[in-house]
Amino acid sequence: MQALHTPRLRLEPLVAAHADALYPLLADQRMAEFLDHGPPASLQALRERYGRLESRRSGDGREHWLNWALVRRDDAAAAEARGAIGVVQATVLDDGRAWVAYEVGCAWWGRGIATEATQAMLDHLALGYAVTQCMATVDQRNARSWRLLERLGFARADAAQAADMEVQPGDRFYLR
């Protein structure tokens, strides 16, 4: 897994050490408002979760777990302090599809950070992993998130497609 770069960001392969910078962002209740899983239980729990994700593969080897920490390129201390401001993630399935997600700290909302980082990830998935379809779910109340998906070329799936994917009630299912 490689680092990715955008004009403003460096997307670093996520490791347990990123938890220290990301925990305060992800523990913010505003971040958890639209998420099924809520905030991390503790810094240690987040370190352990990220440590498991470092394998980059599911236990059966059928899924690639690709997770990147978002670090501002202009942050001189970022490389040393791992000053991450969010994450993007993809679960690449063996059939050429991928589930994608993103989380950016509240202080960075409305600045195009999630759009920029997610676009970089989508481009990488197509070129590096031959992904032909990306999927995402979003709480129907989270207009900021579903607008981001639509800007990136995702379209809302119909009810039958959402049912086939067992999308939770109250969530929207998007395809690209």
Steps between C-alpha positions, in 0.01 A plus 500: 500500500636836405461859612291721273538872442263782412577871478423548872525153652720199549296181543716273716426128538322486835696350790435472873715807568246719316250433779664757727420786260166362380346407835413857608339565161301176492396528866316826422127427531431704185699242305291213633160659439443314172717191556374155597805421711527820709828644628793274591469357851852613593835595352624148570200346322569718195870403502401133512248541218753676280758235586263231368442702183876507433465146362327661199308174442199326646561175687388295200710710261202589281490870588767770484469740792641830377505782752685829481557775757462850358791730579527858378801534270579846636524372857874490558456301820258252344749233401652499846185552705260321266267800508215319327174687439286211375489167320378350175440130471410237246409136530584351160302186422622222272233581238636845407274697734602705802324650799638847572474734799656818634524689827651846535532693825232763561751785481561404136137473387398716207853537361489227234740275692274192491424554131869536411608199703215276386561587135867405538397170656243430225759565230745267674239226539424509126865497393663290772226251581287492181193608697209546261229600746510689828226486760423713802227536757414822675242599759218671310521795743867562417460740208868600514604141433252408230575826317869406508420164343291664230783747421727198450264341248313262726130450434239394750403136447140393479315328785548151353877546476512631855296202622733258317795654686315490834533875550377608842168686524571873500809465282542584135695268269718658232680349200770627268 
